[in-house]
Amino acid sequence: MKSLLTLAALLIVSAGPALASGKCTTAPKAQWKPKAALEAQLQADGYMVRQIKVEGGCYEVYASDKDGKRANMAFNAETLEKLDNAEAGEN
């Protein structure tokens, strides 16, 4: 029983970062990475960036991929981590 509780505790602790990821930042703007860094990262990935907006601690990006298909993406403004929800900052 004790080993089962230990295993459960380890699983919860290891899942913590995964559950916390995918959110907009609450850090002050002074700690955010610049929009230019995100734009350079996206251009290196083959995107043509049309606009980057600030939405509640996220950068919301409007771009086109190398095939011309439009893309709407959201990134954590502090880490530039891509978020699953393109509308993350609007909540």
ZIGIBEL-V480085 format. One record per residue. SS is DSSP state (h for helix, s for strand, l for the rest). PHI is phi in whole degrees, 0 to 359 (999 if undefined). OMEGA is omega as a letter, one per 30 degrees, with the letter a starting at -180 (NA if undefined). Layout:
BEGIN
<<SS:PHI:OMEGA> <SS:PHI:OMEGA>>
END
This chain:
BEGIN
<<l:999:a> <h:296:l> <h:292:l> <h:294:l> <h:295:l> <h:297:l> <h:297:l> <h:298:l> <h:296:l> <h:296:l> <h:295:l> <h:294:a> <h:295:a> <h:288:l> <h:279:a> <h:307:l> <h:298:l> <h:293:l> <h:288:a> <h:277:a> <l:286:l> <l:87:a> <l:232:l> <l:290:a> <l:281:l> <l:247:a> <l:290:l> <l:297:a> <h:302:l> <h:298:a> <h:265:a> <l:285:l> <l:281:a> <l:291:l> <h:302:a> <h:299:l> <h:293:l> <h:294:a> <h:298:l> <h:297:l> <h:298:a> <h:291:l> <h:297:l> <h:296:l> <l:274:l> <l:94:l> <l:267:l> <s:253:a> <s:279:l> <s:265:a> <s:201:l> <s:233:l> <s:246:l> <s:266:l> <s:225:l> <l:54:l> <l:89:l> <s:235:l> <s:263:l> <s:259:a> <s:246:l> <s:246:a> <s:211:l> <s:233:l> <l:278:a> <l:294:l> <l:266:l> <l:87:l> <l:284:a> <s:291:l> <s:225:l> <s:240:a> <s:226:l> <s:236:a> <s:226:l> <s:297:a> <l:290:a> <l:273:a> <l:253:a> <l:62:l> <l:286:l> <s:287:a> <s:260:a> <l:292:a> <l:265:a> <l:294:l> <l:253:a> <h:303:a> <h:282:a> <h:269:a> <l:274:NA>>
END
